[in-house]
Amino acid sequence: MTSKVAAAMVPCGAGPLSWTSVVDPAATLTALPVASPMSLWAASYSEARRLTVCAPAATEWTRARTTSRCASSSWKVALPATMLAAALPVCFTSTRSAATGVEEGASERVVLEPHAVAQRPRAIAPATRQGPVRDGRCINLSILLRRRMRPAPAVCIPRRAVARGARDVAGTAAKGMARRARVQWPAVTATPIRFGTDGWRGVVADDFTYENVRYVAQAVAWYLRDDPRPVVVGHDTRYCAELFAQEVARVLAANSRNVLLLDGPAPTQVTSWTLVARGAGGGVVVTASHNPPEFNGLKYKPDYGGSASPAVVAELERLTERAEREGVQAMPFEDALESGRVEMVDPLPDYEAQIARMVDLQRLRAAGLHILHEAMHGSGAGFVRRLLEGGRTVVAELHADRNPGFGGLHPEPIAQYMPEAMAMMAHGGYDLGIANDGDADRVGIVDESGRFVNQLEVMALLAMYFLEKRGMRGALVRSLTSSQMIDRLGEIFDVPVYELQVGFKYIGPKMTETDALLGGEESGGFGFRGHLPERDGVLAGLFVAEMIVEYGMPLSRILAHLFELVGPHAYARHDIRLPRDGYAQRKDEMYRRVSASPPDRLAGSGVVRTRDDDGFKFYLDDGSWALVRFSGTEPLMRVYSEAPTSRRVDELLGALEQHLGVEATAAAGASH
């Protein structure tokens, strides 16, 4: 039975900052007041108070033997002060040195520096004395915890059987390239690796580990085995994201894939545009998008730059299961660089040139707008400012520094996570507030008065701008959680509207099929014709800025004009967080219950139609709707409604939650 150190350590005292274990009060972790750009804690306690840390195969450990027994010792590490109260996983890399053995009963000192991810094994091996596991890179650090008990025998994760004749390095051999036996990395997943609405996501040191990242990377390598084109790999600003990206790169390189590795954090759509611009066969992005800080994930992008289709996702899941059975091929990252298999690339020139083709940047720079960009500590930091600087327009940035804890907030651009930006907009004399999520593929908008413009309104504003002001024509593609304002605009301007399941793996292909003008979903992800069948939160924000310039009026007045066209609309979403354990079973149980007993009326209105291919959406006889579905990216049940008034929305949400047996007090995240 193990428990995360992150949950078991609490800050204590002043001066040299330290954490005391709740599990074992005699164990103390002391942090020196030294700044470090990337330091996050992740490990686990066993019942014997052992601390087991695993590092990637390319990492070696500096280990010093001592001859005296020592039942009391401490471990000092450098941590930024901002992370001490955040209860988040911490990452480290070791110094590079050959490992030495440790005698029975002796203590050892391990010198670590940031950044390799530590991870929790699902099960601990039987308590037998073993030497260090070089290929598994597992080291027992029990003696580093100050204890009142005599240290128990060390426990390491045993290496599994090595495949006979298999190699950890692909066939081509550059000078100095090390060849290693292929190892089947021990499985540590709390849940199977499954791709949700957009990619695979998990909790770092629980589901999302180096081993599992390698499994998925091996699956991508096998999937692209007959494609000679390179693979683009990018990452966001989450903890150790660049190291996970290197893991992906070295697995692909060992499988004879050429890799274009982005040279710094970048929005997901920048990786997508890089693979399109450079003619790559596919792309992998290390990101958990808008998920809470403890998550990370991988997105796979096919050669068109959009989300992978359900068929591709199913094949990647099958190949990932094969990798778990057969093992992976990986080569040292430094060797991959030296051999030319991995090339570091700057993606910004290509992306900026594309944005300049989509938006009149010169006019925006000369417009004299005052814009606040809420970067939410994500990978979109600096992009709006860089694109618009050099003229009369001024861009102020908020939370543009890299903080893997996201300042204690959820990096999702909705009203409840943007109080500071909304307050600044209300009192700072800005024309527009643009917010982006963790990987900047979503957008949130705040008008000049500090009012949050919800994402349904933003999509309707964009559609109206393209159709009315730009005079463009084309289909509009929306998710079933999006607004019927889009349907009304389709009627007014005589363009088709398509309603699809949630996720750009559905919306993107439909955009390509119909040459759609705009595609979008309620989450704030919007794709545009002439760009990518993919969300771009930076470009969406620039289009809203251009809209203000073209209409020549404040955003609040443009929104009022929209309502004059389509009539009044109100909307809200309640997010009900559920435990990760048993989430799939809870989801299946809820769907079975609603299928067996769907409502025929909600809050006095009759249900005229039900859609059940992505949750349950109930269309009502007064033109309103209510919907319940489970998130494909995090353990949430979401309840939505749209109606002419906020009061009516609240009535419908309450009625549906009552039918579902959900306590109204558990609902959160409402926005009108």
C-alpha positions as CSV (number, residue, x, y, z in Angstrom):
1,M,0.0,0.0,0.0
2,T,1.6,3.3,-1.0
3,S,0.6,6.9,-0.8
4,K,2.0,9.9,-2.7
5,V,4.6,12.0,-0.9
6,A,3.0,15.0,-2.4
7,A,-0.1,14.3,-0.2
8,A,2.0,13.2,2.8
9,M,4.3,16.2,3.0
10,V,3.4,19.5,4.6
11,P,5.5,22.7,4.8
12,C,6.9,23.4,8.3
13,G,8.9,26.2,9.9
14,A,10.8,29.1,8.4
15,G,14.4,29.6,7.5
16,P,15.6,26.6,5.5
17,L,12.3,25.4,4.1
18,S,11.3,21.8,5.1
19,W,8.5,19.3,4.7
20,T,7.5,16.9,7.4
21,S,5.9,13.6,6.6
22,V,2.4,13.0,7.8
23,V,2.9,9.3,7.3
24,D,6.1,9.2,9.4
25,P,6.7,12.3,11.6
26,A,10.3,11.3,12.0
27,A,11.0,11.7,8.3
28,T,11.9,15.2,7.1
29,L,12.7,16.6,3.7
30,T,14.6,19.9,3.9
31,A,14.6,22.4,1.0
32,L,17.4,25.0,0.7
33,P,16.2,28.5,-0.3
34,V,17.7,28.2,-3.7
35,A,15.8,29.1,-6.9
36,S,15.4,26.3,-9.4
37,P,13.4,26.7,-12.7
38,M,11.9,23.2,-12.6
39,S,11.6,21.3,-9.3
40,L,8.6,19.3,-8.5
41,W,8.3,16.5,-6.0
42,A,7.0,13.0,-6.9
43,A,7.6,9.7,-5.2
44,S,5.9,7.3,-2.9
45,Y,6.1,5.9,0.6
46,S,5.7,2.2,1.3
47,E,4.5,0.8,4.6
48,A,8.2,0.3,5.6
49,R,8.7,4.1,5.1
50,R,10.8,3.5,2.0
51,L,11.1,6.1,-0.7
52,T,11.5,4.6,-4.2
53,V,12.6,6.8,-7.1
54,C,12.8,5.8,-10.7
55,A,14.6,7.7,-13.4
56,P,14.7,7.3,-17.2
57,A,17.1,4.8,-18.8
58,A,19.5,7.6,-20.0
59,T,20.0,8.8,-16.4
60,E,22.8,7.5,-14.2
61,W,23.1,8.1,-10.4
62,T,26.0,9.4,-8.4
63,R,26.2,7.1,-5.3
64,A,28.7,7.3,-2.5
65,R,29.2,4.4,-0.1
66,T,29.7,4.9,3.6
67,T,31.0,2.3,6.0
68,S,29.0,3.3,9.1
69,R,25.4,2.4,9.6
70,C,23.2,5.4,9.8
71,A,19.6,5.2,10.9
72,S,19.2,9.0,10.8
73,S,19.9,11.2,7.8
74,S,18.3,13.9,5.7
75,W,18.1,14.9,2.1
76,K,18.5,18.5,1.1
77,V,17.2,19.7,-2.3
78,A,16.6,23.0,-4.1
79,L,13.0,23.9,-4.5
80,P,11.4,27.2,-5.6
81,A,9.4,28.8,-2.9
82,T,6.3,29.0,-5.1
83,M,6.2,25.2,-5.1
84,L,6.4,24.5,-1.4
85,A,2.7,24.9,-0.6
86,A,1.5,23.4,-3.9
87,A,1.5,19.6,-3.0
88,L,2.7,18.8,-6.5
89,P,5.0,16.1,-8.0
90,V,8.7,17.2,-8.0
91,C,11.1,16.3,-10.8
92,F,14.9,15.6,-10.6
93,T,17.7,14.4,-12.7
94,S,20.8,12.9,-11.3
95,T,24.4,13.7,-12.0
96,R,25.9,11.4,-14.5
97,S,28.2,8.8,-12.9
98,A,28.6,5.1,-12.7
99,A,26.5,3.4,-10.0
100,T,28.3,1.5,-7.2
101,G,27.0,-1.3,-5.1
102,V,25.9,-1.0,-1.5
103,E,26.8,-3.4,1.2
104,E,24.2,-5.0,3.5
105,G,23.3,-2.7,6.3
106,A,25.3,0.3,5.0
107,S,23.8,3.6,4.2
108,E,24.3,5.5,1.0
109,R,24.1,9.2,-0.1
110,V,22.6,10.1,-3.5
111,V,23.3,13.5,-5.0
112,L,20.5,14.8,-7.2
113,E,19.9,17.8,-9.3
114,P,16.7,18.9,-11.2
115,H,15.0,17.2,-13.5
116,A,14.0,13.6,-13.9
117,V,10.6,12.3,-13.1
118,A,10.1,10.1,-10.1
119,Q,7.3,7.6,-10.2
120,R,5.3,5.3,-8.1
121,P,5.2,1.5,-8.9
122,R,1.9,-0.2,-8.8
123,A,3.3,-3.0,-6.7
124,I,6.5,-3.4,-4.7
125,A,8.5,-6.6,-5.2
126,P,9.1,-9.0,-2.3
127,A,11.5,-7.7,0.2
128,T,14.8,-9.1,-0.9
129,R,18.1,-7.4,-1.0
130,Q,19.0,-6.5,-4.6
131,G,21.6,-4.4,-6.2
132,P,20.6,-1.2,-8.1
133,V,18.6,-1.9,-11.2
134,R,20.6,-0.2,-14.0
135,D,18.2,-0.7,-16.9
136,G,15.1,0.0,-14.8
137,R,16.9,2.9,-13.1
138,C,15.3,2.2,-9.8
139,I,17.1,3.1,-6.6
140,N,15.9,2.7,-3.0
141,L,16.4,5.9,-1.0
142,S,15.0,4.7,2.3
143,I,18.1,5.7,4.2
144,L,17.7,9.2,3.0
145,L,14.6,9.6,5.3
146,R,15.5,10.3,8.9
147,R,13.9,7.4,10.8
148,R,13.9,6.1,14.3
149,M,13.8,2.5,13.1
150,R,16.6,0.4,11.7
151,P,16.5,0.4,7.9
152,A,14.7,-2.6,6.4
153,P,16.2,-4.5,3.4
154,A,16.2,-2.4,0.2
155,V,13.5,-3.1,-2.3
156,C,13.8,-2.2,-6.0
157,I,11.6,-2.9,-8.9
158,P,13.0,-6.0,-10.6
159,R,13.9,-5.9,-14.2
160,R,11.7,-8.1,-16.3
161,A,13.0,-10.7,-18.7
162,V,15.1,-9.3,-21.5
163,A,13.9,-10.3,-25.0
164,R,16.4,-12.7,-26.5
165,G,18.3,-11.0,-29.3
166,A,16.4,-7.8,-29.0
167,R,18.2,-4.4,-28.9
168,D,17.4,-1.1,-27.2
169,V,19.0,0.8,-30.1
170,A,17.9,0.7,-33.7
171,G,20.0,-0.8,-36.4
172,T,22.0,2.1,-37.6
173,A,25.1,2.8,-35.5
174,A,26.7,6.2,-35.3
175,K,30.1,6.5,-33.8
176,G,29.9,6.4,-30.0
177,M,26.3,5.2,-30.0
178,A,25.7,2.8,-27.1
179,R,23.8,-0.4,-27.7
180,R,21.6,-1.7,-24.9
181,A,19.5,-4.7,-24.5
182,R,15.8,-4.1,-25.0
183,V,14.0,-4.1,-21.7
184,Q,10.3,-4.5,-21.0
185,W,9.7,-1.6,-18.7
186,P,7.6,-2.5,-15.6
187,A,4.0,-1.4,-16.0
188,V,3.0,1.2,-13.4
189,T,-0.4,2.4,-14.7
190,A,-3.2,2.9,-12.3
191,T,-5.5,2.7,-15.3
192,P,-5.0,1.4,-18.8
193,I,-3.6,3.8,-21.4
194,R,-6.6,5.1,-23.2
195,F,-7.0,8.1,-25.5
196,G,-9.9,10.4,-24.6
197,T,-11.4,13.4,-26.4
198,D,-8.0,14.6,-27.4
199,G,-5.0,12.4,-26.5
200,W,-4.0,10.4,-23.5
201,R,-3.8,12.1,-20.1
202,G,-2.9,10.9,-16.6
203,V,-1.6,12.0,-13.3
204,V,2.2,12.4,-13.2
205,A,3.9,9.6,-11.1
206,D,0.7,7.6,-11.2
207,D,-0.5,7.0,-14.8
208,F,1.8,9.4,-16.6
209,T,5.3,8.0,-16.2
210,Y,8.4,7.7,-18.3
211,E,7.6,4.0,-18.9
212,N,4.1,4.8,-20.2
213,V,5.3,7.7,-22.3
214,R,7.8,5.3,-23.9
215,Y,5.0,2.8,-24.6
216,V,3.0,5.4,-26.4
217,A,6.1,6.6,-28.3
218,Q,6.8,3.1,-29.4
219,A,3.2,2.8,-30.6
220,V,3.7,5.9,-32.7
221,A,6.9,4.6,-34.1
222,W,5.2,1.4,-35.2
223,Y,2.2,3.2,-36.6
224,L,4.5,5.3,-38.8
225,R,6.9,2.5,-39.7
226,D,6.2,2.7,-43.4
227,D,6.3,6.5,-43.5
228,P,9.8,7.9,-44.3
229,R,8.9,11.5,-43.3
230,P,10.1,13.0,-40.0
231,V,8.0,13.3,-36.8
232,V,7.6,16.6,-35.0
233,V,7.7,16.5,-31.2
234,G,6.6,19.5,-29.1
235,H,5.7,20.3,-25.5
236,D,4.1,22.8,-23.2
237,T,5.2,24.4,-19.9
238,R,4.1,21.7,-17.5
239,Y,6.7,20.1,-15.1
240,C,9.3,18.1,-16.9
241,A,7.5,18.5,-20.2
242,E,10.8,18.9,-22.1
243,L,12.1,15.7,-20.5
244,F,9.0,13.7,-21.5
245,A,9.4,15.1,-25.0
246,Q,13.0,13.9,-25.0
247,E,11.8,10.4,-24.0
248,V,9.4,10.4,-27.0
249,A,12.3,11.6,-29.3
250,R,14.8,9.0,-28.2
251,V,12.3,6.2,-28.7
252,L,11.4,7.4,-32.1
253,A,15.1,7.8,-33.0
254,A,15.9,4.3,-31.9
255,N,13.2,3.1,-34.3
256,S,14.9,4.8,-37.2
257,R,12.6,7.9,-37.2
258,N,14.0,11.3,-37.8
259,V,12.7,13.7,-35.2
260,L,12.2,17.5,-35.3
261,L,12.1,18.5,-31.7
262,L,10.9,22.0,-30.9
263,D,13.5,24.0,-29.1
264,G,11.2,25.3,-26.3
265,P,7.6,25.3,-25.0
266,A,5.0,26.1,-27.7
267,P,1.3,25.9,-28.1
268,T,-0.1,22.7,-29.5
269,Q,-1.1,24.3,-32.8
270,V,2.5,25.5,-33.3
271,T,3.6,21.9,-33.3
272,S,0.7,21.1,-35.7
273,W,1.6,23.9,-38.1
274,T,5.3,22.9,-38.0
275,L,4.5,19.3,-39.1
276,V,2.3,20.7,-41.9
277,A,4.8,23.3,-43.0
278,R,7.7,20.9,-43.0
279,G,5.9,18.0,-44.5
280,A,6.2,15.7,-41.5
281,G,4.5,12.3,-41.2
282,G,3.0,13.1,-37.8
283,G,3.5,14.9,-34.5
284,V,3.5,14.3,-30.8
285,V,2.8,17.0,-28.2
286,V,3.5,16.6,-24.5
287,T,0.6,18.4,-22.9
288,A,-2.4,18.0,-20.7
289,S,-4.0,21.2,-22.2
290,H,-6.4,22.7,-19.6
291,N,-6.2,19.9,-17.1
292,P,-5.1,20.6,-13.4
293,P,-1.4,20.9,-12.7
294,E,-0.9,17.3,-11.5
295,F,-1.8,16.0,-15.0
296,N,0.3,15.6,-18.1
297,G,-0.5,13.9,-21.4
298,L,0.4,13.2,-25.1
299,K,-1.5,14.2,-28.2
300,Y,-0.8,12.6,-31.5
301,K,-1.3,14.7,-34.6
302,P,-1.5,13.1,-38.1
303,D,0.1,14.8,-41.1
304,Y,-2.7,17.2,-41.6
305,G,-2.1,18.7,-38.2
306,G,-5.5,18.0,-36.7
307,S,-6.7,15.6,-34.0
308,A,-6.3,11.9,-34.7
309,S,-9.5,10.2,-35.9
310,P,-11.2,7.5,-33.8
311,A,-9.8,4.8,-36.1
312,V,-6.2,6.1,-35.6
313,V,-6.7,6.4,-31.9
314,A,-7.9,2.8,-31.7
315,E,-4.8,1.6,-33.6
316,L,-2.5,3.6,-31.3
317,E,-4.2,2.0,-28.3
318,R,-3.7,-1.5,-29.8
319,L,0.0,-0.8,-30.5
320,T,0.5,0.6,-27.0
321,E,-0.8,-2.6,-25.5
322,R,1.7,-4.5,-27.8
323,A,4.5,-2.2,-26.5
324,E,3.6,-3.1,-22.9
325,R,3.9,-6.8,-23.8
326,E,7.0,-6.7,-26.0
327,G,9.0,-3.7,-24.7
328,V,10.4,-0.6,-26.4
329,Q,13.4,0.5,-28.3
330,A,15.2,3.6,-27.0
331,M,18.6,5.2,-27.4
332,P,20.4,7.9,-25.3
333,F,19.1,11.3,-26.1
334,E,22.6,12.7,-26.5
335,D,23.5,10.0,-29.0
336,A,20.3,10.7,-30.9
337,L,21.3,14.4,-31.3
338,E,24.9,13.5,-32.3
339,S,23.7,11.0,-34.9
340,G,21.4,13.6,-36.5
341,R,18.3,11.5,-35.7
342,V,17.0,14.3,-33.6
343,E,17.2,17.9,-34.8
344,M,16.3,20.9,-32.6
345,V,14.1,23.4,-34.6
346,D,12.7,26.9,-34.0
347,P,9.0,26.7,-35.0
348,L,8.2,30.4,-34.6
349,P,9.1,31.8,-38.0
350,D,6.8,29.4,-39.9
351,Y,3.9,29.9,-37.5
352,E,4.2,33.7,-37.5
353,A,4.2,33.8,-41.3
354,Q,1.0,31.7,-41.3
355,I,-0.7,34.0,-38.7
356,A,0.2,37.0,-40.9
357,R,-1.6,35.3,-43.8
358,M,-4.8,34.9,-41.7
359,V,-4.9,38.2,-39.9
360,D,-4.0,41.8,-40.9
361,L,-1.2,42.2,-38.3
362,Q,-0.1,45.5,-39.7
363,R,-3.6,47.0,-39.2
364,L,-3.8,45.5,-35.7
365,R,-0.4,46.9,-34.7
366,A,-1.5,50.4,-35.9
367,A,-4.9,50.3,-34.3
368,G,-3.8,51.5,-30.9
369,L,-5.7,48.8,-28.9
370,H,-4.9,48.1,-25.3
371,I,-4.9,44.3,-24.9
372,L,-4.5,42.2,-21.7
373,H,-3.2,38.7,-22.4
374,E,-3.8,36.2,-19.6
375,A,-1.3,33.4,-20.4
376,M,-2.2,31.3,-17.4
377,H,1.4,30.3,-17.1
378,G,1.0,28.3,-20.3
379,S,2.8,27.8,-23.5
380,G,1.0,30.7,-25.2
381,A,3.0,33.2,-23.1
382,G,4.6,35.9,-25.2
383,F,2.8,35.0,-28.5
384,V,0.2,37.7,-28.6
385,R,2.7,40.3,-27.6
386,R,5.3,39.1,-30.1
387,L,2.7,39.1,-32.9
388,L,1.4,42.6,-32.2
389,E,4.4,44.5,-30.9
390,G,6.0,47.3,-33.0
391,G,3.1,49.7,-33.4
392,R,0.6,51.7,-31.4
393,T,-1.2,48.6,-30.0
394,V,0.0,47.7,-26.5
395,V,-0.1,44.2,-25.0
396,A,0.1,43.7,-21.3
397,E,0.8,40.2,-20.0
398,L,-0.5,38.5,-17.0
399,H,0.9,35.2,-15.6
400,A,3.4,34.9,-18.5
401,D,6.1,33.3,-16.4
402,R,6.6,29.5,-16.3
403,N,4.9,28.0,-13.3
404,P,4.1,24.3,-13.4
405,G,1.7,24.8,-10.5
406,F,-0.2,27.4,-12.6
407,G,-0.4,29.6,-9.6
408,G,-2.7,27.3,-7.8
409,L,-5.4,27.7,-10.5
410,H,-6.8,25.4,-13.1
411,P,-5.3,26.5,-16.5
412,E,-8.7,26.7,-18.2
413,P,-9.8,30.1,-19.6
414,I,-13.3,30.3,-18.0
415,A,-14.6,32.9,-15.6
416,Q,-14.0,31.1,-12.3
417,Y,-10.2,30.8,-13.1
418,M,-9.7,34.3,-14.3
419,P,-10.6,36.7,-11.4
420,E,-7.5,38.7,-11.6
421,A,-7.7,39.3,-15.4
422,M,-11.4,40.2,-15.1
423,A,-10.6,42.7,-12.3
424,M,-7.8,44.3,-14.3
425,M,-10.1,44.6,-17.4
426,A,-12.8,46.3,-15.3
427,H,-10.4,49.0,-13.9
428,G,-7.4,49.1,-16.3
429,G,-8.6,50.8,-19.4
430,Y,-8.2,47.8,-21.7
431,D,-10.1,47.2,-24.9
432,L,-9.9,43.4,-24.9
433,G,-8.8,40.6,-22.6
434,I,-7.5,37.4,-24.3
435,A,-6.9,34.3,-22.2
436,N,-5.4,31.0,-23.3
437,D,-5.3,27.6,-21.6
438,G,-2.2,25.6,-20.7
439,D,-1.3,24.7,-24.3
440,A,-3.0,27.8,-25.8
441,D,-5.4,25.9,-28.1
442,R,-8.4,27.4,-26.3
443,V,-9.4,31.0,-25.8
444,G,-11.3,33.0,-23.2
445,I,-12.5,36.5,-23.9
446,V,-13.2,39.5,-21.5
447,D,-14.8,42.7,-22.8
448,E,-13.8,46.2,-22.0
449,S,-16.0,46.3,-18.9
450,G,-14.5,43.2,-17.3
451,R,-17.4,40.9,-18.3
452,F,-16.5,37.4,-19.3
453,V,-17.8,36.6,-22.8
454,N,-18.5,32.9,-22.6
455,Q,-17.2,30.6,-25.3
456,L,-20.6,30.0,-26.9
457,E,-20.9,33.8,-27.4
458,V,-17.3,33.9,-28.8
459,M,-18.1,31.3,-31.4
460,A,-21.2,33.2,-32.4
461,L,-19.3,36.5,-32.6
462,L,-16.6,34.9,-34.8
463,A,-19.2,33.4,-37.1
464,M,-21.1,36.7,-37.4
465,Y,-17.9,38.6,-38.1
466,F,-16.8,36.3,-40.9
467,L,-20.3,36.2,-42.4
468,E,-21.4,39.8,-42.0
469,K,-18.3,41.9,-41.9
470,R,-15.8,39.9,-44.0
471,G,-18.5,38.6,-46.4
472,M,-17.2,35.1,-46.3
473,R,-19.4,32.0,-46.9
474,G,-19.1,28.4,-45.8
475,A,-20.3,25.7,-43.5
476,L,-20.3,26.1,-39.7
477,V,-19.4,23.1,-37.6
478,R,-20.1,22.9,-33.9
479,S,-20.1,20.4,-31.1
480,L,-23.4,19.4,-29.5
481,T,-22.5,21.4,-26.4
482,S,-22.3,24.6,-28.4
483,S,-24.9,27.3,-29.0
484,Q,-28.0,27.3,-31.2
485,M,-27.0,30.8,-32.0
486,I,-24.8,29.2,-34.6
487,D,-27.9,27.6,-36.2
488,R,-29.7,30.9,-36.2
489,L,-26.8,32.6,-37.9
490,G,-26.8,29.8,-40.5
491,E,-30.4,30.5,-41.2
492,I,-29.8,34.3,-41.5
493,F,-26.8,34.0,-43.8
494,D,-28.0,30.8,-45.6
495,V,-25.0,28.6,-44.7
496,P,-25.2,24.9,-43.5
497,V,-24.6,24.1,-39.8
498,Y,-23.4,20.7,-38.6
499,E,-23.8,19.5,-35.0
500,L,-21.2,16.8,-34.0
501,Q,-19.9,14.9,-30.9
502,V,-17.5,16.8,-28.7
503,G,-13.9,16.8,-29.8
504,F,-11.9,18.0,-32.8
505,K,-11.4,14.4,-33.8
506,Y,-15.0,14.7,-35.0
507,I,-15.1,18.5,-35.9
508,G,-11.8,18.6,-37.8
509,P,-12.6,16.0,-40.4
510,K,-16.0,17.6,-41.0
511,M,-14.3,20.9,-41.5
512,T,-12.1,19.4,-44.1
513,E,-14.9,17.5,-45.8
514,T,-17.1,20.6,-46.1
515,D,-14.4,23.3,-46.4
516,A,-16.0,24.8,-43.4
517,L,-15.6,28.5,-42.6
518,L,-15.4,27.9,-38.8
519,G,-15.4,24.9,-36.5
520,G,-15.7,25.1,-32.7
521,E,-16.8,23.7,-29.4
522,E,-18.1,25.0,-26.1
523,S,-14.7,24.6,-24.5
524,G,-13.3,27.6,-26.4
525,G,-11.5,25.7,-29.1
526,F,-12.0,27.1,-32.6
527,G,-10.6,26.1,-36.0
528,F,-10.5,28.3,-39.1
529,R,-10.6,27.7,-42.9
530,G,-7.2,28.3,-44.5
531,H,-5.4,27.3,-41.3
532,L,-5.6,23.9,-39.6
533,P,-8.5,21.5,-38.9
534,E,-7.4,22.2,-35.3
535,R,-8.0,24.6,-32.5
536,D,-5.9,27.7,-32.2
537,G,-6.5,29.9,-29.2
538,V,-3.9,32.5,-30.2
539,L,-5.4,33.0,-33.7
540,A,-9.0,33.1,-32.2
541,G,-8.0,36.0,-29.9
542,L,-6.4,37.9,-32.7
543,F,-9.6,37.5,-34.8
544,V,-11.6,39.0,-31.9
545,A,-9.1,42.0,-31.8
546,E,-9.6,42.4,-35.6
547,M,-13.3,42.3,-35.1
548,I,-13.2,45.2,-32.7
549,V,-11.2,47.2,-35.3
550,E,-13.4,46.3,-38.2
551,Y,-16.7,47.0,-36.4
552,G,-15.3,50.2,-34.9
553,M,-17.1,49.7,-31.6
554,P,-16.4,48.1,-28.2
555,L,-16.8,44.4,-27.8
556,S,-19.8,44.8,-25.5
557,R,-21.7,46.7,-28.3
558,I,-20.7,44.0,-30.9
559,L,-22.2,41.4,-28.6
560,A,-25.4,43.5,-28.2
561,H,-25.5,43.6,-32.0
562,L,-25.2,39.8,-32.1
563,F,-28.2,39.4,-29.8
564,E,-30.2,41.8,-32.0
565,L,-29.7,39.3,-34.8
566,V,-30.2,36.0,-33.1
567,G,-32.3,36.8,-30.0
568,P,-31.4,36.5,-26.3
569,H,-29.4,33.5,-25.2
570,A,-28.1,32.3,-21.8
571,Y,-25.9,29.4,-21.0
572,A,-24.3,27.6,-18.0
573,R,-22.2,24.5,-17.4
574,H,-21.8,22.7,-14.0
575,D,-18.6,20.7,-13.5
576,I,-19.0,17.9,-11.0
577,R,-15.7,16.4,-10.0
578,L,-15.6,12.6,-9.4
579,P,-13.0,10.3,-7.9
580,R,-10.6,8.9,-10.5
581,D,-10.9,5.4,-9.0
582,G,-14.1,4.0,-10.4
583,Y,-14.7,6.8,-12.8
584,A,-15.4,4.5,-15.8
585,Q,-17.8,2.4,-13.7
586,R,-19.6,5.5,-12.5
587,K,-19.9,6.7,-16.1
588,D,-21.3,3.4,-17.3
589,E,-23.7,3.2,-14.4
590,M,-25.1,6.7,-15.0
591,Y,-25.5,6.1,-18.7
592,R,-27.4,2.8,-18.1
593,R,-29.7,4.6,-15.6
594,V,-30.5,7.5,-17.9
595,S,-31.0,5.1,-20.8
596,A,-33.5,3.0,-18.8
597,S,-35.4,6.0,-17.5
598,P,-34.9,9.2,-19.6
599,P,-36.9,12.3,-18.6
600,D,-39.9,13.1,-20.7
601,R,-40.2,16.6,-19.1
602,L,-37.6,19.0,-17.6
603,A,-38.7,22.0,-15.5
604,G,-42.1,22.1,-17.1
605,S,-41.0,21.7,-20.8
606,G,-41.5,18.6,-22.8
607,V,-38.6,16.6,-24.2
608,V,-39.2,16.4,-28.0
609,R,-35.9,14.7,-29.0
610,T,-32.9,13.0,-27.3
611,R,-29.4,12.5,-28.6
612,D,-27.4,9.8,-26.9
613,D,-24.2,9.3,-28.9
614,D,-22.1,11.6,-26.6
615,G,-23.9,11.7,-23.2
616,F,-27.6,12.6,-23.3
617,K,-28.8,15.8,-24.9
618,F,-32.5,16.6,-24.3
619,Y,-34.1,19.1,-26.8
620,L,-37.2,20.8,-25.3
621,D,-40.4,22.1,-26.9
622,D,-39.6,25.7,-25.9
623,G,-36.3,25.6,-28.0
624,S,-34.1,25.2,-24.9
625,W,-31.8,22.2,-24.3
626,A,-30.0,20.4,-21.4
627,L,-27.2,17.9,-21.6
628,V,-25.2,15.6,-19.4
629,R,-21.9,14.0,-20.4
630,F,-18.7,12.8,-18.9
631,S,-15.5,14.5,-19.8
632,G,-13.0,12.7,-22.0
633,T,-10.0,14.5,-20.5
634,E,-10.5,14.5,-16.7
635,P,-12.8,12.8,-14.1
636,L,-15.7,15.2,-14.5
637,M,-19.5,14.9,-15.1
638,R,-20.7,18.0,-16.9
639,V,-24.2,19.3,-17.0
640,Y,-25.1,22.0,-19.6
641,S,-28.0,24.1,-20.6
642,E,-28.9,26.9,-23.0
643,A,-32.2,28.9,-22.8
644,P,-33.3,32.5,-23.5
645,T,-32.7,33.6,-19.9
646,S,-30.3,32.8,-17.1
647,R,-33.2,32.0,-14.7
648,R,-34.5,29.4,-17.2
649,V,-31.0,27.9,-17.5
650,D,-30.8,27.5,-13.8
651,E,-34.2,25.8,-13.7
652,L,-33.2,23.3,-16.4
653,L,-29.8,22.5,-14.7
654,G,-31.6,21.9,-11.4
655,A,-34.2,19.7,-13.0
656,L,-31.7,17.6,-14.8
657,E,-29.4,17.3,-11.8
658,Q,-32.3,16.2,-9.7
659,H,-33.2,13.5,-12.3
660,L,-29.6,12.3,-12.2
661,G,-29.5,12.2,-8.4
662,V,-26.7,14.8,-8.3
663,E,-26.6,17.2,-5.4
664,A,-26.8,20.8,-6.6
665,T,-24.3,21.9,-4.1
666,A,-21.7,19.7,-5.8
667,A,-22.0,21.6,-9.1
668,A,-19.4,24.2,-9.9
669,G,-18.1,26.1,-12.8
670,A,-21.3,27.9,-13.9
671,S,-21.0,30.8,-16.2
672,H,-23.7,32.9,-18.0
